[in-house]
Amino acid sequence: MVRNSNVISPGFYWFMQCLIKIRNQHIFFILSLFTLGVDPFPGIPLNLSQWIVLLWFLYQSLFTKKIIGIYLILFNVALFWGSIILYYHNFDFEMLKKLIGIFIYSFTLYNYVYHYRYKLQEVISFYLFACIIISIIAIVQEIGWFIKISWLYDFSYLNITNPLTPMGKLFRATSITSEPAHLAYMLFPGFFLSVLSILGINKLVLIKKYQILIIVTAMIFSFSLVGYFSMIICLIYYIISSSFNKGKKILLVGLLTLLFVTIIKNENIFDRIKLMQTETFAITSNTKSQWALISNAYVAYSSLINNPLGTGIQTHQLNYNKYISGIYSLGEFNVNTEDANSLYLRLISEFGIFGICAIISFYLFFKIKDSTKSPYRVLNTLALFFLFIYSIRMGGYLNPLFWFFVNITIVTKWYCKRLTFPQLQS
């Protein structure tokens, strides 16, 4: 770690020091992330990650100073009473459980982010090192697949159902997650900060070259359309929005070109992109993700047209069963019936016009203006980018990483004029 500096260099000893420090909430955060892919055990109502967040919530309630933002109160009250008033015909125990879960997750992660509001670079550095560990596991998976050692790539013995999708001599890495797209969105913040480090403008986290290489390699090994798309928009964003010198512009364009060449040369990814452009769509193992997007988009659209105000939280599956027959001509394969495959589609399906307004309002209201000279503006941009990527491919409301970046966005926006870098001690 860098002494008497605002920049943190996340290394192993620093990471372990943060992890085992007494009365430190980082341990709960890291455990909730590393157990996201663990399937629920038979007879137990929650999965392991949810149990950890629940314990974290109880820990905060008993042993820490509880901080409840006014946004949190208004958000949860509006969601609870709005659901009862607008959707009383569909309101049931499943809705109530989801509302309670949203309260616990939003409350817990807000307290965590707010508690470290003057040390947000420490929290991000901690998460970045977690990304490096997750990336190393993904690379080890690829090595295990190549040398045919099953326990290095098949994590079923850890109760993680990770699909084994071949890519020639390689396969689509999943690391600790349950599918490649999940790995991609978890690593995106690391890639975002890596690009800043390559450009020499990262004022928060000092990422070493070998750490950048590890993260980027793992992102490539995911062979995920979402992952490659996220890397592309990140590079385009910096090419368009930043006033770099000619050399850095050329570097960014070179990286973008290399990424496009990688996609074109990869037959699996390129074929999936071409299949999305054809009129005749066939559901196969290679088009499962595309079918999830197409089918759930149709359901969300049908729900919006027939129920402009929505049908209520946790009702997308009901909408799916009601409207999916309209495109049975394409196939009868059901996928992502509960979470809609995308948070955008789920919000539209379950909340209609309110969902659309919530999405637009969040991005407009909580984005820090580029002209604002706040040291945490880059974190605000990073968080909004993450939420954009997450919401394309994930539809779960109860994900600690989702609420972590929601609250990073809110805290950096509301306190951008008051937050300053403290002098960090080693």
C-alpha positions as CSV (number, residue, x, y, z in Angstrom):
1,M,0.0,0.0,0.0
2,V,1.2,3.5,-0.8
3,R,2.0,5.5,2.3
4,N,0.5,9.0,2.9
5,S,-1.2,8.9,-0.5
6,N,-4.7,9.0,-1.8
7,V,-4.0,6.1,-4.2
8,I,-4.1,2.5,-3.0
9,S,-2.2,-0.3,-4.5
10,P,-4.2,-3.5,-3.7
11,G,-1.8,-6.3,-2.9
12,F,-2.2,-9.6,-1.1
13,Y,-1.0,-8.5,2.4
14,W,-3.1,-5.3,2.2
15,F,-6.2,-7.4,1.2
16,M,-5.7,-9.8,4.0
17,Q,-5.2,-7.0,6.5
18,C,-8.5,-5.5,5.4
19,L,-10.2,-8.8,5.5
20,I,-9.3,-9.9,9.0
21,K,-9.5,-6.5,10.7
22,I,-11.8,-6.6,13.8
23,R,-15.2,-4.9,13.3
24,N,-14.6,-4.7,9.6
25,Q,-17.5,-5.3,7.3
26,H,-15.3,-6.3,4.3
27,I,-15.5,-10.0,5.4
28,F,-19.3,-10.0,4.8
29,F,-19.0,-8.3,1.5
30,I,-16.4,-10.7,0.1
31,L,-18.2,-13.8,1.4
32,S,-21.5,-12.7,-0.1
33,L,-19.7,-12.2,-3.5
34,F,-17.8,-15.5,-3.5
35,T,-20.9,-17.5,-2.7
36,L,-23.2,-16.0,-5.3
37,G,-22.8,-19.0,-7.6
38,V,-23.5,-21.6,-4.9
39,D,-26.8,-23.3,-5.5
40,P,-29.4,-23.6,-2.6
41,F,-29.0,-26.7,-0.5
42,P,-32.1,-29.0,-0.5
43,G,-34.6,-28.1,2.2
44,I,-33.0,-24.7,3.0
45,P,-35.1,-21.7,1.9
46,L,-32.2,-19.3,1.1
47,N,-29.0,-19.8,-0.8
48,L,-25.6,-19.3,1.0
49,S,-25.0,-15.7,-0.3
50,Q,-28.5,-14.7,1.0
51,W,-27.8,-16.2,4.4
52,I,-24.5,-14.2,4.6
53,V,-26.3,-10.9,3.7
54,L,-28.9,-11.7,6.4
55,L,-26.1,-12.3,9.0
56,W,-24.5,-9.0,7.8
57,F,-27.8,-7.2,8.3
58,L,-28.1,-8.6,11.9
59,Y,-24.4,-7.7,12.6
60,Q,-25.1,-4.1,11.5
61,S,-28.2,-3.9,13.6
62,L,-26.5,-5.2,16.7
63,F,-22.9,-3.9,16.6
64,T,-22.6,-0.9,14.3
65,K,-24.1,2.5,14.1
66,K,-27.1,2.2,11.8
67,I,-27.4,4.8,9.1
68,I,-30.7,5.0,7.2
69,G,-30.7,7.5,4.3
70,I,-34.0,9.3,3.6
71,Y,-33.9,7.8,0.1
72,L,-33.9,4.3,1.7
73,I,-37.0,5.1,3.7
74,L,-38.9,6.7,0.8
75,F,-37.9,3.9,-1.6
76,N,-38.9,1.0,0.6
77,V,-42.2,2.7,1.8
78,A,-43.1,3.6,-1.8
79,L,-42.3,0.1,-3.0
80,F,-44.2,-1.6,-0.2
81,W,-47.4,0.5,-0.2
82,G,-47.3,1.0,-3.9
83,S,-47.3,-2.8,-4.4
84,I,-50.3,-3.3,-2.0
85,I,-52.4,-0.4,-3.5
86,L,-51.7,-1.0,-7.2
87,Y,-51.3,-4.7,-7.3
88,Y,-53.5,-6.0,-4.5
89,H,-55.1,-8.6,-6.7
90,N,-51.7,-10.2,-7.2
91,F,-50.2,-9.4,-3.8
92,D,-49.2,-12.6,-2.0
93,F,-46.6,-14.1,0.2
94,E,-44.0,-14.3,-2.6
95,M,-44.3,-10.5,-3.1
96,L,-43.9,-9.9,0.6
97,K,-40.8,-12.0,0.8
98,K,-39.3,-10.1,-2.2
99,L,-40.1,-6.8,-0.6
100,I,-38.5,-7.8,2.7
101,G,-35.4,-9.0,0.7
102,I,-35.1,-5.7,-1.1
103,F,-35.3,-3.8,2.2
104,I,-32.5,-6.0,3.8
105,Y,-30.2,-5.8,0.8
106,S,-30.7,-2.0,0.2
107,F,-30.4,-1.3,3.9
108,T,-27.3,-3.4,4.4
109,L,-25.3,-2.3,1.4
110,Y,-26.2,1.4,2.0
111,N,-24.9,1.2,5.5
112,Y,-21.7,-0.5,4.2
113,V,-21.0,2.1,1.5
114,Y,-22.0,5.1,3.7
115,H,-19.8,3.8,6.6
116,Y,-16.8,3.9,4.2
117,R,-17.9,7.1,2.4
118,Y,-14.6,8.8,3.2
119,K,-12.7,5.6,2.2
120,L,-14.5,4.6,-1.0
121,Q,-11.1,4.1,-2.7
122,E,-10.4,1.5,-0.1
123,V,-13.7,-0.3,-0.7
124,I,-13.2,-0.2,-4.5
125,S,-9.6,-1.4,-4.1
126,F,-10.8,-4.3,-2.0
127,Y,-13.4,-5.2,-4.6
128,L,-10.7,-4.9,-7.3
129,F,-8.5,-7.4,-5.6
130,A,-11.5,-9.8,-5.3
131,C,-11.8,-9.4,-9.1
132,I,-8.1,-10.4,-9.5
133,I,-8.8,-13.6,-7.4
134,I,-11.9,-14.4,-9.4
135,S,-9.9,-13.8,-12.6
136,I,-7.1,-16.2,-11.4
137,I,-9.7,-18.9,-10.8
138,A,-11.0,-18.4,-14.3
139,I,-7.5,-18.8,-15.8
140,V,-6.9,-21.9,-13.7
141,Q,-10.2,-23.2,-15.1
142,E,-8.9,-22.8,-18.6
143,I,-5.6,-24.5,-17.7
144,G,-7.5,-27.4,-16.0
145,W,-9.7,-27.8,-19.1
146,F,-6.7,-27.8,-21.4
147,I,-4.8,-30.5,-19.4
148,K,-8.0,-32.4,-18.6
149,I,-8.1,-32.2,-14.8
150,S,-11.8,-32.0,-14.1
151,W,-11.7,-30.7,-10.5
152,L,-9.9,-27.6,-11.8
153,Y,-12.8,-26.5,-14.0
154,D,-15.9,-28.4,-12.9
155,F,-17.0,-26.9,-9.5
156,S,-20.0,-29.2,-8.9
157,Y,-18.3,-30.5,-5.8
158,L,-18.7,-26.9,-4.4
159,N,-22.4,-27.0,-5.3
160,I,-21.8,-24.6,-8.1
161,T,-23.5,-25.6,-11.4
162,N,-21.2,-24.0,-14.0
163,P,-21.9,-25.0,-17.6
164,L,-19.0,-26.6,-19.4
165,T,-19.2,-25.0,-22.9
166,P,-16.3,-26.0,-25.2
167,M,-14.6,-23.4,-27.3
168,G,-12.3,-25.5,-29.4
169,K,-9.4,-26.4,-27.1
170,L,-10.7,-23.9,-24.6
171,F,-14.1,-23.4,-22.9
172,R,-16.2,-20.5,-21.6
173,A,-14.8,-19.7,-18.2
174,T,-17.2,-19.1,-15.3
175,S,-14.8,-18.9,-12.2
176,I,-16.9,-18.8,-9.1
177,T,-20.1,-17.8,-11.0
178,S,-22.7,-20.0,-12.5
179,E,-22.3,-18.8,-16.1
180,P,-19.9,-16.8,-18.3
181,A,-22.0,-13.7,-18.5
182,H,-22.0,-13.5,-14.7
183,L,-18.2,-13.6,-14.7
184,A,-18.1,-10.8,-17.2
185,Y,-20.3,-8.4,-15.3
186,M,-18.4,-9.2,-12.0
187,L,-15.0,-8.3,-13.7
188,F,-16.2,-5.3,-15.6
189,P,-15.3,-2.8,-12.8
190,G,-11.8,-4.2,-12.8
191,F,-11.6,-3.8,-16.6
192,F,-12.9,-0.2,-16.3
193,L,-10.2,0.7,-13.8
194,S,-7.6,-1.2,-15.8
195,V,-8.2,1.1,-18.8
196,L,-7.8,4.1,-16.6
197,S,-4.5,2.8,-15.4
198,I,-3.3,2.0,-18.9
199,L,-4.1,5.6,-19.8
200,G,-2.3,6.9,-16.7
201,I,-5.3,8.7,-15.2
202,N,-6.3,6.4,-12.4
203,K,-6.2,8.5,-9.3
204,L,-7.9,6.0,-7.0
205,V,-6.3,2.6,-7.4
206,L,-2.8,1.7,-8.5
207,I,-3.2,-1.4,-10.6
208,K,0.0,-3.2,-11.6
209,K,0.5,-4.4,-15.2
210,Y,0.3,-8.1,-14.3
211,Q,-3.0,-7.5,-12.5
212,I,-4.4,-5.7,-15.6
213,L,-3.3,-8.7,-17.7
214,I,-5.0,-11.2,-15.4
215,I,-8.3,-9.3,-15.4
216,V,-8.4,-8.7,-19.2
217,T,-7.4,-12.4,-19.9
218,A,-10.2,-13.6,-17.7
219,M,-12.7,-11.3,-19.4
220,I,-11.6,-12.7,-22.8
221,F,-11.9,-16.3,-21.5
222,S,-15.5,-15.7,-20.6
223,F,-16.3,-15.6,-24.4
224,S,-19.4,-13.7,-23.3
225,L,-21.2,-11.3,-25.7
226,V,-22.1,-9.1,-22.7
227,G,-18.5,-9.1,-21.6
228,Y,-17.1,-8.2,-25.0
229,F,-19.9,-5.6,-25.4
230,S,-19.0,-4.0,-22.1
231,M,-15.3,-3.8,-23.0
232,I,-16.2,-2.2,-26.3
233,I,-18.5,0.5,-24.9
234,C,-15.9,1.2,-22.2
235,L,-13.2,1.9,-24.8
236,I,-15.6,3.9,-27.0
237,Y,-16.6,6.0,-24.0
238,Y,-13.1,7.1,-23.3
239,I,-12.3,7.7,-27.0
240,I,-15.3,10.0,-27.3
241,S,-15.6,11.7,-23.9
242,S,-12.0,12.3,-22.9
243,S,-9.5,14.8,-24.3
244,F,-6.4,12.6,-24.4
245,N,-3.3,13.3,-26.4
246,K,-2.8,11.7,-29.8
247,G,-0.7,8.8,-28.4
248,K,-3.4,7.7,-25.9
249,K,-6.1,8.1,-28.6
250,I,-4.2,5.7,-30.9
251,L,-3.7,3.3,-28.0
252,L,-7.4,3.2,-27.3
253,V,-8.3,2.7,-31.0
254,G,-5.7,0.0,-31.1
255,L,-7.2,-1.8,-28.1
256,L,-10.7,-1.5,-29.6
257,T,-9.5,-2.8,-33.0
258,L,-7.8,-5.8,-31.2
259,L,-11.1,-6.5,-29.4
260,F,-13.1,-6.5,-32.7
261,V,-10.5,-8.8,-34.3
262,T,-10.8,-11.2,-31.4
263,I,-14.6,-11.3,-31.8
264,I,-14.5,-11.8,-35.6
265,K,-11.9,-14.5,-35.3
266,N,-13.9,-16.3,-32.6
267,E,-16.3,-18.5,-34.5
268,N,-18.7,-19.1,-31.6
269,I,-19.2,-15.4,-30.7
270,F,-19.3,-14.3,-34.4
271,D,-21.9,-17.0,-35.3
272,R,-24.1,-16.0,-32.4
273,I,-24.0,-12.3,-33.5
274,K,-24.9,-13.4,-37.1
275,L,-27.8,-15.6,-35.8
276,M,-29.4,-12.6,-34.1
277,Q,-29.6,-10.8,-37.5
278,T,-31.3,-13.6,-39.4
279,E,-35.0,-14.0,-39.8
280,T,-35.0,-17.7,-39.3
281,F,-34.1,-18.2,-35.7
282,A,-33.4,-21.8,-34.4
283,I,-33.1,-22.5,-30.7
284,T,-29.9,-24.4,-30.0
285,S,-27.3,-24.6,-27.2
286,N,-25.5,-21.7,-29.0
287,T,-28.6,-19.5,-29.2
288,K,-29.9,-20.1,-25.7
289,S,-28.9,-16.6,-24.5
290,Q,-30.4,-14.9,-27.5
291,W,-33.6,-16.9,-27.1
292,A,-33.8,-15.8,-23.4
293,L,-33.5,-12.1,-24.6
294,I,-36.0,-12.5,-27.4
295,S,-38.7,-14.4,-25.5
296,N,-38.5,-12.2,-22.4
297,A,-38.5,-9.0,-24.4
298,Y,-41.7,-10.2,-26.1
299,V,-43.3,-11.0,-22.7
300,A,-42.2,-7.6,-21.3
301,Y,-43.7,-5.9,-24.3
302,S,-46.9,-7.8,-24.0
303,S,-47.2,-7.1,-20.3
304,L,-46.6,-3.4,-20.9
305,I,-49.3,-3.2,-23.6
306,N,-51.9,-5.1,-21.6
307,N,-50.9,-3.7,-18.2
308,P,-49.4,-0.2,-18.6
309,L,-49.1,0.2,-14.8
310,G,-47.5,-3.2,-14.4
311,T,-48.6,-6.4,-12.6
312,G,-46.4,-6.1,-9.4
313,I,-43.1,-7.3,-8.1
314,Q,-42.3,-11.0,-8.5
315,T,-45.0,-11.5,-11.2
316,H,-42.8,-11.8,-14.3
317,Q,-43.2,-15.6,-14.3
318,L,-47.0,-15.2,-14.3
319,N,-46.6,-12.8,-17.3
320,Y,-44.3,-15.3,-19.0
321,N,-46.7,-18.1,-18.7
322,K,-49.6,-15.9,-19.9
323,Y,-47.9,-14.4,-23.0
324,I,-45.2,-16.7,-24.2
325,S,-47.5,-18.8,-26.3
326,G,-47.6,-15.8,-28.7
327,I,-44.2,-16.7,-30.1
328,Y,-44.4,-20.5,-29.9
329,S,-43.9,-20.5,-33.6
330,L,-40.2,-19.9,-32.9
331,G,-40.0,-22.6,-30.2
332,E,-41.3,-23.8,-26.9
333,F,-38.1,-23.6,-24.9
334,N,-38.6,-21.7,-21.6
335,V,-35.6,-19.9,-20.1
336,N,-35.2,-17.2,-17.5
337,T,-38.9,-17.3,-16.7
338,E,-38.5,-15.8,-13.2
339,D,-35.9,-13.0,-13.7
340,A,-36.6,-12.1,-17.3
341,N,-32.9,-12.4,-18.2
342,S,-32.6,-8.7,-17.9
343,L,-33.5,-6.2,-15.1
344,Y,-34.7,-3.7,-17.7
345,L,-37.1,-6.3,-19.1
346,R,-38.2,-7.4,-15.6
347,L,-38.9,-3.8,-14.5
348,I,-41.0,-3.2,-17.6
349,S,-42.8,-6.4,-17.2
350,E,-43.6,-6.0,-13.5
351,F,-43.9,-2.2,-13.2
352,G,-44.9,-1.0,-16.7
353,I,-44.6,2.7,-17.2
354,F,-43.4,3.1,-13.6
355,G,-40.5,0.8,-14.4
356,I,-39.5,2.7,-17.5
357,C,-39.6,6.0,-15.6
358,A,-37.6,4.6,-12.7
359,I,-34.8,3.4,-15.1
360,I,-34.5,6.8,-16.9
361,S,-34.9,8.9,-13.7
362,F,-32.1,6.9,-11.9
363,Y,-29.5,7.5,-14.6
364,L,-30.4,11.2,-15.1
365,F,-30.7,12.1,-11.4
366,F,-27.7,10.2,-9.9
367,K,-25.1,10.9,-12.6
368,I,-22.5,13.4,-11.5
369,K,-21.9,16.1,-14.2
370,D,-18.6,15.9,-16.0
371,S,-17.9,19.5,-15.0
372,T,-18.1,18.6,-11.3
373,K,-14.6,18.5,-9.8
374,S,-15.2,15.7,-7.4
375,P,-12.5,13.1,-6.7
376,Y,-15.2,10.5,-6.7
377,R,-16.7,11.3,-10.1
378,V,-14.9,8.4,-11.7
379,L,-16.5,6.0,-9.2
380,N,-19.9,7.4,-10.0
381,T,-19.3,6.8,-13.7
382,L,-18.0,3.3,-12.9
383,A,-21.0,2.5,-10.9
384,L,-23.5,3.7,-13.5
385,F,-21.6,1.7,-16.2
386,F,-21.8,-1.4,-14.0
387,L,-25.5,-1.1,-13.4
388,F,-26.0,-0.7,-17.2
389,I,-24.1,-3.9,-17.9
390,Y,-25.6,-5.8,-15.0
391,S,-29.2,-4.9,-16.0
392,I,-28.7,-6.0,-19.6
393,R,-28.0,-9.6,-18.6
394,M,-29.1,-10.1,-15.0
395,G,-32.7,-9.7,-13.7
396,G,-32.2,-10.5,-10.0
397,Y,-33.3,-8.0,-7.3
398,L,-31.3,-9.7,-4.6
399,N,-27.7,-9.4,-5.6
400,P,-25.2,-7.7,-3.2
401,L,-23.0,-6.4,-6.0
402,F,-26.0,-4.8,-7.7
403,W,-27.0,-2.9,-4.4
404,F,-23.3,-2.1,-3.7
405,F,-23.0,-0.1,-7.0
406,V,-26.5,1.4,-6.6
407,N,-25.4,2.8,-3.3
408,I,-21.9,3.8,-4.7
409,T,-23.9,5.9,-7.3
410,I,-26.1,7.5,-4.7
411,V,-23.4,8.3,-2.1
412,T,-21.0,9.7,-4.6
413,K,-23.8,11.9,-6.1
414,W,-25.2,13.2,-2.8
415,Y,-21.9,13.8,-1.2
416,C,-19.8,14.7,-4.2
417,K,-19.2,18.2,-2.9
418,R,-18.4,17.1,0.6
419,L,-16.4,14.0,0.0
420,T,-12.6,14.5,0.0
421,F,-9.7,12.2,0.0
422,P,-8.4,11.5,3.6
423,Q,-4.7,10.9,4.1
424,L,-4.6,7.1,4.1
425,Q,-2.4,5.4,6.6
426,S,-0.6,2.1,6.0
